[in-house]
Amino acid sequence: MSFYNKLLSLEQFPFQERWPQYSDADIRRVLAKRKINEEDLLVLLSPAAGKHLEEMAQMARQVTRSQFGHTIQLFTPMYVSDFCVNHCEYCSFSSIYDFPRRKLNMQEVEREAAAIASTGTRHILLLTGESRKDSPAGYIKDCVKVLRGYFASIGIEVNPMSLAEYRELAEAGVDSLTVFQEVYHRETYGKLHIKGPKRNFKNRLDAPERGCAAGFRSVNIGALLGLYDWRQEAFITALHANYLQQKYPDCEISLSIPRFRPFLGDFHPAAEVTDRALVQIIAAYRLFLPRAGITLSSREPVPLRDKLVHLGVTKISAGVSTAVGGHTDAGGTPQFEISDGRSVPEIREMLYQNGLQPVFKDWDVLV
């Protein structure tokens, strides 16, 4: 049994017919409940709920503070390779683009790690393009050996791996896994992933569960908002997170809320995701999943990020570069354009000014 079975059961659900049927009375009924179910989540993502955003946001803030206090964890992404064998319509690392590809050697990994660690952050997210040839599990493991000398928590966002590979990496010191399904609508997924192993929808869908089973402390999932109808994508993402929480209670499950950002190609997303829509998604996630982490990326502009930290966010990126070696070298090809280029000290100060406590370290890898 995997979440794939639940997803298949929803493929005939009449989302587009159901959304307009909810009323203000339905919204008030749900907001009066102490615990909400799947049907209630549909209500909170409906157009009618858009008129209740302020109340939803205040409730989401209260729930977040009761579960997580006034803390926000900081982390920095670190790209070590941009080689990729997939052709994805929406990504700069796609195999169809001709630019000088790069993969850091261990000396370069250490130089990059030292630069990031000098900012004070102790949580790192290691990223690669998806190529088993250029960034196999052995290469990731070698990188982790270097990173352990600088960081208390090491996460990975790489191509989906087997349960055995995830276990090997967990034993090496990786404690968290990020795998975005990108889009849960299977027909759209097939259209956007033209070639490469990423076309295997189910293998990617099951990767977070393999990560939970492998013993990672934290697993982070998400949809790239804009690739399909955002209400439906947010609903299914939340159900996926709930499934993982219920089946793996010892693993911390988090959701990311990335919106599409410009890249090398001329791809235009199918659905507009406004700032108000993003607020509605975050609030609905928090009310449906009180214990789940919510990660806010540098894709969002500064003024919006400064407001969203009060809603339901528990983790925020800082000092970001989406190019390989981007913390020590210039000129690499970014995976996507960021909107918030503030440094770790600047993000730290922003959080202090908003009455929040930045967390640089809350975990030690014990291996």
Backbone hydrogen bonds in HBPLUS format (Angstrom, degrees):
<---DONOR---> <-ACCEPTOR-->    atom                        ^
c    i                          cat <-CA-CA->   ^        H-A-AA   ^      H-
h    n   atom  resd res      DA  || num        DHA   H-A  angle D-A-AA Bond
n    s   type  num  typ     dist DA aas  dist angle  dist       angle   num
A0005-ASN N   A0002-SER O   3.14 MM   3  5.95 147.1  2.26 119.9 124.7     1
A0006-LYS N   A0003-PHE O   3.00 MM   3  5.14 116.2  2.42 100.6 116.1     2
A0007-LEU N   A0003-PHE O   2.91 MM   4  6.25 158.9  1.96 156.5 163.2     3
A0008-LEU N   A0004-TYR O   2.94 MM   4  6.21 159.0  1.99 149.8 154.6     4
A0009-SER N   A0005-ASN O   3.14 MM   4  6.37 149.1  2.24 140.8 148.7     5
A0010-LEU N   A0007-LEU O   3.03 MM   3  5.27 146.6  2.14 104.5 114.6     6
A0011-GLU N   A0008-LEU O   3.25 MM   3  5.36 159.4  2.29 104.8 111.0     7
A0013-PHE N   A0010-LEU O   2.96 MM   3  5.08 161.4  2.00 109.5 115.0     8
A0015-PHE N   A0013-PHE O   2.90 MM   2  5.76 134.7  2.11 109.4  95.6     9
A0017-GLU N   A0014-PRO O   3.15 MM   3  5.38 132.5  2.38 103.6 116.2    10
A0018-ARG N   A0014-PRO O   2.92 MM   4  6.10 151.8  2.00 154.8 163.9    11
A0018-ARG N   A0015-PHE O   3.03 MM   3  5.08 116.4  2.45  95.6 111.8    12
A0019-TRP N   A0015-PHE O   2.97 MM   4  6.11 166.7  1.99 169.2 168.4    13
A0021-GLN N   A0018-ARG O   2.97 MM   3  5.42 150.5  2.06 118.5 127.9    14
A0026-ASP N   A0023-SER O   3.03 MM   3  5.15 122.2  2.38  97.4 111.7    15
A0027-ILE N   A0023-SER O   3.14 MM   4  6.57 153.2  2.22 148.3 155.4    16
A0028-ARG N   A0024-ASP O   2.96 MM   4  6.28 165.8  1.98 156.8 159.6    17
A0029-ARG N   A0025-ALA O   2.95 MM   4  6.10 155.0  2.02 144.4 151.6    18
A0030-VAL N   A0026-ASP O   3.05 MM   4  6.29 160.5  2.09 149.2 153.3    19
A0031-LEU N   A0027-ILE O   2.96 MM   4  6.18 166.6  1.97 156.8 160.7    20
A0032-ALA N   A0028-ARG O   3.12 MM   4  6.19 126.2  2.43 138.0 149.9    21
A0032-ALA N   A0029-ARG O   3.32 MM   3  5.33 142.1  2.48  94.6 105.1    22
A0033-LYS N   A0030-VAL O   3.01 MM   3  5.39 162.1  2.04 113.2 119.1    23
A0041-LEU N   A0037-ASN O   2.97 MM   4  6.32 146.3  2.08 148.0 158.1    24
A0042-LEU N   A0038-GLU O   3.13 MM   4  6.54 150.9  2.22 148.5 155.2    25
A0043-VAL N   A0039-GLU O   3.18 MM   4  6.57 152.0  2.27 142.5 149.9    26
A0044-LEU N   A0040-ASP O   2.97 MM   4  6.35 155.0  2.03 151.3 157.5    27
A0045-LEU N   A0041-LEU O   3.11 MM   4  6.32 129.4  2.37 142.8 155.4    28
A0045-LEU N   A0042-LEU O   3.22 MM   3  5.25 139.9  2.39  96.9 108.1    29
A0046-SER N   A0043-VAL O   3.15 MM   3  5.18 161.3  2.19 105.5 111.0    30
A0049-ALA N   A0046-SER O   3.12 MM   3  5.48 135.2  2.33 106.7 117.7    31
A0050-GLY N   A0047-PRO O   3.00 MM   3  5.39 150.1  2.09 109.9 119.1    32
A0051-LYS N   A0048-ALA O   3.30 MM   3  6.06 165.9  2.32 118.0 121.0    33
A0052-HIS N   A0049-ALA O   2.88 MM   3  5.21 161.2  1.92 115.1 120.8    34
A0056-MET N   A0052-HIS O   2.98 MM   4  6.19 164.7  2.00 157.7 162.8    35
A0057-ALA N   A0053-LEU O   2.74 MM   4  5.84 159.1  1.78 151.6 157.5    36
A0058-GLN N   A0054-GLU O   3.00 MM   4  6.21 158.9  2.04 148.2 153.3    37
A0059-MET N   A0055-GLU O   3.02 MM   4  6.22 157.8  2.07 147.7 153.7    38
A0060-ALA N   A0056-MET O   2.86 MM   4  6.05 156.5  1.91 148.4 155.6    39
A0061-ARG N   A0057-ALA O   2.92 MM   4  6.13 153.0  1.99 145.6 152.8    40
A0062-GLN N   A0058-GLN O   3.05 MM   4  6.30 158.0  2.10 144.1 149.5    41
A0063-VAL N   A0059-MET O   2.96 MM   4  6.22 162.7  1.99 152.8 157.1    42
A0064-THR N   A0060-ALA O   2.94 MM   4  6.11 161.1  1.98 148.3 153.7    43
A0065-ARG N   A0061-ARG O   2.98 MM   4  6.20 163.9  2.00 152.7 156.5    44
A0066-SER N   A0062-GLN O   3.00 MM   4  6.19 151.4  2.09 144.9 152.9    45
A0067-GLN N   A0063-VAL O   3.04 MM   4  6.23 141.8  2.19 145.4 155.2    46
A0068-PHE N   A0064-THR O   2.71 MM   4  5.64 163.4  1.73 159.1 164.1    47
A0069-GLY N   A0065-ARG O   2.88 MM   4  4.25 137.2  2.07 115.9 120.8    48
A0357-GLN N   A0070-HIS O   2.72 MM 287  5.91 167.2  1.74 153.8 157.9    49
A0072-ILE N   A0357-GLN O   3.00 MM 285  6.14 153.4  2.07 146.0 145.7    50
A0359-VAL N   A0072-ILE O   2.80 MM 287  5.86 153.9  1.87 146.7 146.2    51
A0073-GLN N   A0314-THR O   2.94 MM 241  6.22 171.5  1.95 143.2 140.3    52
A0316-ILE N   A0073-GLN O   2.87 MM 243  6.28 159.0  1.91 169.7 176.7    53
A0074-LEU N   A0359-VAL O   3.00 MM 285  6.00 166.5  2.02 159.4 156.3    54
A0075-PHE N   A0316-ILE O   3.24 MM 241  6.50 143.0  2.38 146.4 149.3    55
A0318-ALA N   A0075-PHE O   3.01 MM 243  6.22 140.9  2.17 158.7 167.1    56
A0076-THR N   A0123-HIS O   3.21 MM  47  6.69 152.1  2.29 151.1 156.8    57
A0125-LEU N   A0076-THR O   3.08 MM  49  6.17 155.3  2.14 142.9 141.9    58
A0078-MET N   A0125-LEU O   2.74 MM  47  5.90 147.6  1.84 164.9 158.5    59
A0127-LEU N   A0078-MET O   2.90 MM  49  5.97 164.1  1.93 143.8 144.3    60
A0325-GLY N   A0079-TYR O   3.24 MM 246  6.33 155.2  2.31 158.1 153.6    61
A0080-VAL N   A0127-LEU O   2.97 MM  47  6.26 165.4  2.00 175.1 170.6    62
A0104-LEU N   A0080-VAL O   2.85 MM  24  5.35 167.2  1.87 160.2 164.1    63
A0129-GLY N   A0081-SER O   2.83 MM  48  5.93 124.8  2.14 118.3 134.5    64
A0082-ASP N   A0102-ARG O   3.09 MM  20  5.92 149.8  2.19 158.6 167.7    65
A0085-VAL N   A0130-GLU O   2.98 MM  45  6.25 163.0  2.01 151.8 146.4    66
A0095-SER N   A0086-ASN O   2.81 MM   9  5.64 171.0  1.82 151.0 154.1    67
A0087-HIS N   A0195-LYS O   2.97 MM 108  5.23 161.4  2.00 142.3 141.1    68
A0194-ILE N   A0087-HIS O   2.82 MM 107  5.37 134.3  2.03 169.0 175.3    69
A0089-GLU N   A0192-LEU O   2.94 MM 103  5.26 164.2  1.96 153.9 159.2    70
A0094-SER N   A0091-CYS O   3.25 MM   3  5.54 163.2  2.28 108.9 112.9    71
A0097-TYR N   A0094-SER O   3.17 MM   3  6.00 169.6  2.18 126.0 128.8    72
A0108-GLU N   A0105-ASN O   3.06 MM   3  5.29 116.4  2.49 100.8 115.9    73
A0109-VAL N   A0105-ASN O   2.84 MM   4  6.14 152.9  1.91 152.7 161.9    74
A0110-GLU N   A0106-MET O   3.00 MM   4  6.14 155.4  2.07 139.3 145.0    75
A0111-ARG N   A0107-GLN O   3.04 MM   4  6.31 153.1  2.11 141.8 149.2    76
A0112-GLU N   A0108-GLU O   2.93 MM   4  6.11 161.2  1.97 149.9 154.9    77
A0113-ALA N   A0109-VAL O   2.84 MM   4  6.02 159.3  1.88 148.6 155.0    78
A0114-ALA N   A0110-GLU O   2.89 MM   4  6.03 159.9  1.93 148.2 153.1    79
A0115-ALA N   A0111-ARG O   3.12 MM   4  6.33 155.6  2.18 143.3 149.4    80
A0116-ILE N   A0112-GLU O   3.05 MM   4  6.34 159.0  2.10 151.6 156.9    81
A0117-ALA N   A0113-ALA O   2.84 MM   4  5.99 167.7  1.85 155.3 159.3    82
A0118-SER N   A0114-ALA O   3.02 MM   4  6.06 138.5  2.20 139.6 149.2    83
A0119-THR N   A0116-ILE O   3.09 MM   3  5.71 161.5  2.13 115.8 121.5    84
A0120-GLY N   A0117-ALA O   3.01 MM   3  5.49 162.2  2.04 114.7 120.5    85
A0122-ARG N   A0360-PHE O   3.24 MM 238  5.57 137.3  2.43 137.6 141.6    86
A0152-ALA N   A0122-ARG O   2.94 MM  30  5.36 132.5  2.17 129.0 142.4    87
A0153-SER N   A0122-ARG O   3.15 MM  31  6.49 156.6  2.20 163.8 164.1    88
A0124-ILE N   A0153-SER O   3.05 MM  29  6.36 168.4  2.06 158.7 159.4    89
A0155-GLY N   A0124-ILE O   2.84 MM  31  6.12 164.3  1.87 156.3 161.5    90
A0126-LEU N   A0155-GLY O   2.79 MM  29  6.00 168.6  1.80 148.3 144.2    91
A0157-GLU N   A0126-LEU O   2.79 MM  31  6.12 148.2  1.89 165.6 164.1    92
A0135-SER N   A0131-SER O   2.82 MM   4  5.74 157.0  1.87 155.1 161.7    93
A0139-TYR N   A0136-PRO O   3.05 MM   3  5.37 123.0  2.39 105.2 118.6    94
A0140-ILE N   A0136-PRO O   3.10 MM   4  6.48 163.6  2.13 156.8 161.4    95
A0141-LYS N   A0137-ALA O   2.86 MM   4  6.05 155.8  1.92 148.5 155.6    96
A0142-ASP N   A0138-GLY O   3.00 MM   4  6.26 150.0  2.09 140.9 148.6    97
A0143-CYS N   A0139-TYR O   2.98 MM   4  6.31 156.6  2.03 150.9 157.1    98
A0144-VAL N   A0140-ILE O   2.92 MM   4  6.20 156.3  1.97 149.9 156.6    99
A0145-LYS N   A0141-LYS O   3.08 MM   4  6.37 149.5  2.17 146.1 153.2   100
A0146-VAL N   A0143-CYS O   3.04 MM   3  5.28 123.3  2.38 101.3 115.1   101
A0147-LEU N   A0143-CYS O   2.92 MM   4  6.24 163.4  1.95 153.7 158.8   102
A0148-ARG N   A0144-VAL O   2.91 MM   4  6.00 145.9  2.03 153.1 159.3   103
A0149-GLY N   A0146-VAL O   3.13 MM   3  5.86 156.9  2.19 117.3 123.5   104
A0150-TYR N   A0147-LEU O   2.88 MM   3  5.38 165.0  1.90 119.3 124.1   105
A0151-PHE N   A0147-LEU O   3.00 MM   4  6.04 150.5  2.09 163.3 172.6   106
A0175-ASP N   A0154-ILE O   2.95 MM  21  5.87 159.7  1.99 155.8 162.5   107
A0156-ILE N   A0176-SER O   3.08 MM  20  6.50 145.3  2.20 137.9 144.9   108
A0178-THR N   A0156-ILE O   2.93 MM  22  6.18 156.2  1.99 169.0 167.5   109
A0166-TYR N   A0162-SER O   2.97 MM   4  6.25 161.6  2.01 152.8 157.8   110
A0167-ARG N   A0163-LEU O   2.95 MM   4  6.16 156.3  2.00 147.7 154.4   111
A0168-GLU N   A0164-ALA O   2.98 MM   4  6.22 152.7  2.06 143.8 151.2   112
A0169-LEU N   A0165-GLU O   2.99 MM   4  6.28 155.4  2.05 149.2 155.4   113
A0170-ALA N   A0166-TYR O   2.84 MM   4  6.08 151.8  1.92 148.6 157.0   114
A0171-GLU N   A0167-ARG O   2.95 MM   4  6.17 155.3  2.02 147.5 153.6   115
A0172-ALA N   A0168-GLU O   3.07 MM   4  6.31 133.2  2.30 133.5 146.3   116
A0173-GLY N   A0169-LEU O   3.13 MM   4  6.43 120.9  2.50 137.9 151.5   117
A0174-VAL N   A0169-LEU O   3.03 MM   5  5.63 166.4  2.05 149.4 145.0   118
A0173-GLY N   A0170-ALA O   3.21 MM   3  5.30 147.4  2.32  98.3 107.6   119
A0217-ARG N   A0175-ASP O   2.77 MM  42  5.26 123.7  2.09 128.9 144.0   120
A0218-SER N   A0175-ASP O   3.15 MM  43  6.57 150.6  2.24 150.1 156.7   121
A0177-LEU N   A0218-SER O   2.95 MM  41  6.38 149.5  2.04 144.5 152.9   122
A0220-ASN N   A0177-LEU O   2.73 MM  43  6.12 161.4  1.77 159.3 165.6   123
A0179-VAL N   A0220-ASN O   3.02 MM  41  6.42 158.5  2.07 173.7 176.9   124
A0181-GLN N   A0222-GLY O   3.10 MM  41  6.30 132.8  2.33 158.5 171.9   125
A0183-VAL N   A0181-GLN O   2.87 MM   2  5.51 140.1  2.03 101.6  90.0   126
A0224-LEU N   A0182-GLU O   2.80 MM  42  4.73 152.6  1.88 117.3 126.1   127
A0189-TYR N   A0185-HIS O   2.88 MM   4  6.06 157.2  1.93 155.9 163.6   128
A0190-GLY N   A0186-ARG O   3.00 MM   4  6.25 155.9  2.06 149.0 153.5   129
A0191-LYS N   A0187-GLU O   3.22 MM   4  6.52 146.0  2.35 141.2 150.0   130
A0191-LYS N   A0188-THR O   3.10 MM   3  5.08 120.6  2.47  95.0 109.9   131
A0192-LEU N   A0188-THR O   3.02 MM   4  6.22 148.4  2.12 153.5 161.5   132
A0193-HIS N   A0189-TYR O   3.11 MM   4  6.13 141.1  2.27 148.6 157.1   133
A0199-ARG N   A0196-GLY O   3.06 MM   3  5.97 170.0  2.07 126.1 129.2   134
A0200-ASN N   A0197-PRO O   3.06 MM   3  5.82 168.3  2.07 121.0 124.6   135
A0201-PHE N   A0199-ARG O   2.91 MM   2  5.71 111.6  2.39 116.1  99.4   136
A0204-ARG N   A0200-ASN O   3.31 MM   4  6.60 158.1  2.36 151.5 156.9   137
A0205-LEU N   A0201-PHE O   2.94 MM   4  6.17 159.4  1.98 150.5 157.2   138
A0206-ASP N   A0202-LYS O   2.92 MM   4  6.04 152.8  1.99 151.9 157.1   139
A0207-ALA N   A0204-ARG O   3.14 MM   3  5.16 148.6  2.24 100.5 110.0   140
A0210-ARG N   A0206-ASP O   3.04 MM   4  6.41 151.3  2.13 151.5 160.4   141
A0211-GLY N   A0207-ALA O   2.95 MM   4  6.26 150.2  2.04 150.9 159.7   142
A0212-CYS N   A0208-PRO O   2.96 MM   4  6.34 149.1  2.06 145.5 153.4   143
A0213-ALA N   A0209-GLU O   2.93 MM   4  6.19 163.3  1.95 150.6 155.0   144
A0214-ALA N   A0210-ARG O   2.87 MM   4  6.01 135.7  2.06 139.9 152.1   145
A0216-PHE N   A0211-GLY O   3.31 MM   5  5.95 163.6  2.34 165.5 160.7   146
A0215-GLY N   A0212-CYS O   3.19 MM   3  5.51 154.2  2.26 105.5 113.1   147
A0252-GLU N   A0217-ARG O   2.88 MM  35  6.16 169.1  1.89 156.9 153.1   148
A0219-VAL N   A0252-GLU O   2.94 MM  33  6.32 156.2  1.99 156.6 161.6   149
A0254-SER N   A0219-VAL O   2.95 MM  35  6.23 159.3  1.99 149.4 152.0   150
A0221-ILE N   A0254-SER O   2.99 MM  33  6.37 162.0  2.03 148.6 147.5   151
A0256-SER N   A0221-ILE O   2.85 MM  35  6.20 151.9  1.93 157.8 166.5   152
A0227-LEU N   A0224-LEU O   3.36 MM   3  6.39 164.6  2.39 148.4 149.6   153
A0225-LEU N   A0258-PRO O   2.83 MM  33  6.02 146.8  1.94 174.2 163.1   154
A0260-PHE N   A0225-LEU O   3.13 MM  35  6.11 152.5  2.21 168.5 160.1   155
A0271-ALA N   A0226-GLY O   2.99 MM  45  4.65 167.7  2.00 142.3 141.1   156
A0233-GLU N   A0229-ASP O   3.06 MM   4  6.26 165.8  2.08 157.0 161.6   157
A0234-ALA N   A0230-TRP O   2.90 MM   4  5.87 159.6  1.94 143.3 148.9   158
A0235-PHE N   A0231-ARG O   3.00 MM   4  6.15 157.1  2.05 145.3 151.9   159
A0236-ILE N   A0232-GLN O   3.05 MM   4  6.27 167.5  2.07 153.2 155.3   160
A0237-THR N   A0233-GLU O   2.94 MM   4  6.04 156.7  1.99 146.6 153.7   161
A0238-ALA N   A0234-ALA O   3.02 MM   4  6.14 161.2  2.05 147.4 151.9   162
A0239-LEU N   A0235-PHE O   3.05 MM   4  6.36 151.5  2.13 144.4 152.6   163
A0240-HIS N   A0236-ILE O   2.89 MM   4  6.11 152.4  1.97 147.3 154.7   164
A0241-ALA N   A0237-THR O   2.97 MM   4  6.30 159.5  2.01 151.2 156.2   165
A0242-ASN N   A0238-ALA O   2.92 MM   4  6.13 156.2  1.98 146.1 153.0   166
A0243-TYR N   A0239-LEU O   2.86 MM   4  6.06 155.2  1.92 147.0 153.6   167
A0244-LEU N   A0240-HIS O   3.07 MM   4  6.39 160.9  2.11 151.4 155.4   168
A0245-GLN N   A0241-ALA O   2.90 MM   4  6.15 157.5  1.95 149.2 156.0   169
A0246-GLN N   A0242-ASN O   2.94 MM   4  6.12 161.8  1.97 151.6 155.8   170
A0247-LYS N   A0243-TYR O   3.05 MM   4  6.20 157.0  2.10 148.9 155.1   171
A0248-TYR N   A0244-LEU O   2.81 MM   4  5.67 152.0  1.89 147.8 154.9   172
A0251-CYS N   A0248-TYR O   3.06 MM   3  5.65 165.9  2.08 121.2 125.8   173
A0293-GLY N   A0253-ILE O   3.11 MM  40  6.38 153.8  2.18 135.5 140.7   174
A0255-LEU N   A0293-GLY O   2.85 MM  38  6.14 153.2  1.92 138.9 143.7   175
A0295-THR N   A0255-LEU O   2.85 MM  40  6.16 160.7  1.89 149.3 155.6   176
A0337-GLU N   A0262-PRO O   3.24 MM  75  5.89 157.8  2.29 160.0 162.5   177
A0278-LEU N   A0274-THR O   3.01 MM   4  6.36 152.3  2.09 147.0 154.3   178
A0279-VAL N   A0275-ASP O   3.00 MM   4  6.34 156.4  2.05 149.7 155.8   179
A0280-GLN N   A0276-ARG O   2.96 MM   4  6.21 157.9  2.01 147.4 153.3   180
A0281-ILE N   A0277-ALA O   2.92 MM   4  6.20 154.0  1.99 149.4 156.2   181
A0282-ILE N   A0278-LEU O   2.99 MM   4  6.24 168.7  2.00 154.9 157.0   182
A0283-ALA N   A0279-VAL O   2.99 MM   4  6.15 168.9  2.00 153.9 157.1   183
A0284-ALA N   A0280-GLN O   2.95 MM   4  6.03 159.6  1.99 145.1 151.2   184
A0285-TYR N   A0281-ILE O   2.85 MM   4  6.05 162.0  1.88 154.2 159.3   185
A0286-ARG N   A0282-ILE O   2.97 MM   4  6.21 164.2  1.99 151.6 155.5   186
A0287-LEU N   A0283-ALA O   3.01 MM   4  6.21 161.9  2.05 151.8 156.1   187
A0288-PHE N   A0284-ALA O   3.01 MM   4  6.06 150.9  2.09 147.2 154.8   188
A0289-LEU N   A0285-TYR O   2.76 MM   4  5.72 151.3  1.85 150.6 159.2   189
A0292-ALA N   A0289-LEU O   3.18 MM   3  5.48 158.6  2.23 113.3 119.7   190
A0314-THR N   A0294-ILE O   2.87 MM  20  5.36 170.0  1.88 146.1 148.9   191
A0315-LYS N   A0294-ILE O   3.27 MM  21  6.29 144.8  2.40 152.4 145.7   192
A0296-LEU N   A0315-LYS O   2.92 MM  19  6.31 161.6  1.95 157.1 160.5   193
A0317-SER N   A0296-LEU O   3.35 MM  21  6.80 155.6  2.42 165.2 167.7   194
A0339-SER N   A0298-SER O   2.77 MM  41  5.85 166.2  1.78 154.2 158.7   195
A0340-ASP N   A0298-SER O   3.09 MM  42  4.97 147.7  2.20 144.5 146.3   196
A0305-ARG N   A0301-PRO O   2.95 MM   4  6.17 166.0  1.97 162.6 167.3   197
A0306-ASP N   A0302-VAL O   3.01 MM   4  6.17 160.1  2.05 158.8 163.8   198
A0307-LYS N   A0304-LEU O   3.04 MM   3  5.21 135.2  2.25 100.4 112.9   199
A0308-LEU N   A0304-LEU O   2.87 MM   4  6.10 160.9  1.91 158.5 164.4   200
A0309-VAL N   A0305-ARG O   3.25 MM   4  6.31 140.6  2.42 148.4 153.7   201
A0310-HIS N   A0307-LYS O   3.23 MM   3  6.03 166.3  2.25 119.5 123.6   202
A0311-LEU N   A0308-LEU O   2.98 MM   3  5.24 156.2  2.04 111.6 119.0   203
A0319-GLY N   A0342-ARG O   2.98 MM  23  5.81 152.7  2.06 155.4 152.7   204
A0335-GLN N   A0322-THR O   2.98 MM  13  5.47 145.2  2.10 123.1 129.8   205
A0326-GLY N   A0323-ALA O   3.03 MM   3  4.96 147.2  2.14 132.9 125.8   206
A0328-THR N   A0325-GLY O   3.15 MM   3  5.86 161.7  2.19 122.0 127.1   207
A0329-ASP N   A0325-GLY O   2.89 MM   4  5.73 151.7  1.97 164.2 172.4   208
A0347-ILE N   A0343-SER O   2.97 MM   4  6.27 157.8  2.02 153.0 158.7   209
A0348-ARG N   A0344-VAL O   2.87 MM   4  6.04 161.1  1.90 154.8 160.8   210
A0349-GLU N   A0345-PRO O   2.95 MM   4  6.14 158.6  2.00 144.2 149.2   211
A0350-MET N   A0346-GLU O   3.00 MM   4  6.21 155.0  2.06 143.3 150.3   212
A0351-LEU N   A0347-ILE O   2.99 MM   4  6.27 158.6  2.04 152.8 157.3   213
A0352-TYR N   A0348-ARG O   3.03 MM   4  6.36 159.6  2.08 150.6 156.2   214
A0353-GLN N   A0349-GLU O   2.95 MM   4  6.17 161.1  1.99 152.2 157.1   215
A0354-ASN N   A0350-MET O   3.08 MM   4  6.32 128.5  2.36 137.1 150.6   216
A0354-ASN N   A0351-LEU O   3.06 MM   3  5.03 133.9  2.28  95.2 108.4   217
A0356-LEU N   A0351-LEU O   2.84 MM   5  5.02 161.7  1.87 152.5 148.0   218
A0355-GLY N   A0352-TYR O   3.00 MM   3  5.16 158.7  2.04 113.2 114.5   219
